[in-house]
Amino acid sequence: MADFRVLTVCTGNMCRSPAAAVILRQGLVQEGLSDRIDVGSAGTSWDSEGMPMDDRTVKALVSAGFEEPFDHTARTVHQSELVGWDLVLAMTAEHAATMRRKVDQIPEGEPRPDVLLWRQFDPVVPANAREEDMAVPDPWYEGQKAFDRTVLGMIRAMPSLVLYLRVQLDALDSAKKRAGNSERRTPTHRA
């Protein structure tokens, strides 16, 4: 099982979030982190449940150098599964707000994922940008060029995102090490 789990989220889970998952998985492979980090994707709407990735997204990913097949079936994120994710990467402020409402409903004491926006890791986004200004553009109602631009824009976030995930893994490793050291120092009591 992976040490860290990342869920990418958009509306229908046919364009942006599955593209983000493909891009992130490839970035993790290139950095040697794919065995430690699991990546999934989902949507906030039921409208596309069971559908494949949009053909225009597939074409944009292939054009950007990613190799098929992209095993994907659109699905909706369920409240009950959120405790199993460590990080949710939303494509828009609206998606982030929806996911934060779901996270807020997780019972006290259960693990809660952090909810961030994909473009928080995009180097062209100003550090003081508001979430409303950090949307990954939805190409759905436009032509192939919009899909190509969206995918290329998403790729820009990879170096910063991978660095962030490395920091998360380092923190997990340090916590495990501290826990292991404290267990070794704890005296055993015999009855």
C-alpha positions in Angstrom: 0.0 0.0 0.0 1.2 3.5 -0.8 2.4 5.8 1.9 0.5 8.8 0.6 -2.7 9.1 -1.6 -3.7 12.0 -3.8 -7.1 12.5 -5.4 -7.6 14.9 -8.3 -11.1 16.4 -8.6 -13.0 18.3 -11.2 -16.7 18.3 -12.2 -17.4 15.3 -14.4 -14.1 13.4 -14.1 -13.8 13.2 -17.9 -11.3 16.0 -18.7 -9.3 17.9 -16.1 -9.0 15.5 -13.1 -8.2 12.4 -15.2 -5.6 14.4 -17.1 -4.2 15.7 -13.8 -4.0 12.1 -12.6 -2.1 10.9 -15.7 0.3 13.9 -15.5 0.9 13.4 -11.8 1.5 9.6 -12.1 4.0 10.2 -14.9 5.8 12.8 -12.8 6.0 10.5 -9.9 7.4 7.7 -12.1 10.1 10.1 -13.4 11.0 11.1 -9.8 11.0 7.5 -8.5 8.1 8.1 -6.2 5.3 6.1 -7.9 5.6 3.2 -5.5 5.1 5.5 -2.5 2.2 7.7 -3.8 -1.1 6.5 -5.1 -3.1 8.8 -7.5 -6.8 8.7 -8.3 -9.3 11.0 -9.8 -13.1 11.7 -9.3 -15.8 14.2 -10.1 -18.2 16.3 -8.0 -21.1 15.6 -10.3 -22.9 12.3 -11.1 -23.5 13.3 -14.7 -20.6 11.5 -16.3 -20.5 8.4 -14.0 -19.1 5.4 -16.0 -17.9 7.4 -19.0 -14.4 7.1 -20.5 -11.9 10.0 -20.5 -13.0 12.6 -23.1 -11.3 11.9 -26.5 -10.1 15.5 -26.7 -8.3 15.0 -23.3 -6.7 11.8 -24.6 -5.6 13.6 -27.7 -4.1 16.5 -25.7 -2.2 14.1 -23.4 -0.8 12.1 -26.3 0.2 15.3 -28.0 2.0 16.4 -24.8 4.0 13.1 -24.8 2.0 10.8 -22.5 1.6 7.2 -23.6 -1.7 5.4 -23.8 -3.6 3.5 -22.6 -5.1 5.8 -20.0 -7.2 3.4 -18.0 -10.1 5.6 -16.8 -13.8 5.5 -16.0 -15.5 8.6 -14.7 -16.7 8.4 -11.1 -18.1 10.6 -8.4 -16.2 11.2 -5.2 -18.0 9.7 -2.2 -18.0 11.1 1.3 -17.1 7.8 2.8 -13.9 7.4 0.8 -12.3 10.8 1.8 -10.7 9.4 4.9 -8.6 7.2 2.6 -7.0 10.2 0.8 -4.2 12.4 2.2 -4.5 15.2 -0.4 -7.3 16.4 -2.6 -6.2 18.5 -5.6 -9.2 20.5 -6.9 -9.3 22.1 -10.3 -11.3 25.2 -9.2 -12.3 27.1 -6.1 -15.8 25.7 -6.5 -14.5 22.1 -6.5 -12.3 22.9 -3.5 -15.3 24.4 -1.6 -17.4 21.2 -2.4 -14.6 19.0 -1.2 -14.0 21.0 2.0 -17.7 20.7 2.9 -17.4 17.0 2.5 -14.2 16.9 4.6 -15.9 18.9 7.3 -18.5 16.2 7.6 -15.9 13.5 8.4 -16.4 12.4 12.0 -14.0 13.8 14.6 -10.9 11.7 15.1 -11.0 10.3 11.5 -8.2 11.2 9.1 -9.0 14.2 6.9 -7.3 15.0 3.6 -5.9 18.5 2.9 -7.7 20.2 0.1 -5.6 22.4 -2.2 -5.9 23.7 -5.8 -3.8 22.2 -8.6 -2.7 25.6 -9.7 -1.4 26.5 -6.3 1.7 24.7 -7.7 1.7 26.5 -11.0 4.8 28.8 -11.1 3.0 31.5 -13.2 0.3 32.0 -10.5 1.2 34.8 -8.1 1.7 33.8 -4.5 -1.0 36.1 -3.4 -3.6 34.9 -5.9 -7.1 34.2 -4.6 -8.5 30.7 -5.1 -11.1 32.1 -7.5 -8.3 33.1 -9.8 -6.5 29.8 -9.8 -8.9 27.6 -11.8 -7.6 25.1 -14.3 -9.6 26.2 -17.4 -12.5 24.0 -18.3 -12.0 23.2 -22.0 -15.3 21.2 -22.3 -17.2 23.7 -24.5 -14.2 24.6 -26.7 -12.2 22.8 -29.4 -9.0 20.7 -29.3 -6.7 23.7 -28.9 -8.4 24.5 -25.5 -7.7 21.0 -24.3 -4.1 21.2 -25.5 -3.7 24.5 -23.6 -5.3 23.1 -20.5 -3.0 20.0 -20.4 0.1 22.0 -21.1 -0.8 24.5 -18.4 -1.3 21.7 -15.9 2.1 20.2 -16.7 3.7 23.5 -15.4 2.7 22.6 -11.9 4.5 19.3 -11.8 8.0 20.4 -10.4 6.4 22.3 -7.5 3.8 19.6 -6.8 6.4 16.8 -6.8 8.6 18.9 -4.4 5.6 19.4 -2.1 4.9 15.6 -2.2 8.5 14.9 -1.4 8.2 17.1 1.7 5.1 15.2 2.8 6.9 11.9 2.4 9.9 13.2 4.3 7.6 14.3 7.2 5.9 10.8 7.2 9.3 9.1 7.2 10.5 11.3 10.1 7.3 10.6 12.1 7.7 6.8 11.5 11.3 7.0 12.6 10.4 8.9 15.8 7.6 6.5 16.6 10.1 3.5 16.1 12.7 5.1 18.3 10.2 5.8 21.1 8.9 2.2 21.0 12.4 0.9 21.4 13.0 3.2 24.4 9.7 2.3 26.1 10.5 -0.3 28.8 8.4 -3.4 28.7 6.6 -4.3 31.9 6.4 -7.9 32.9 3.6 -9.3 35.1 
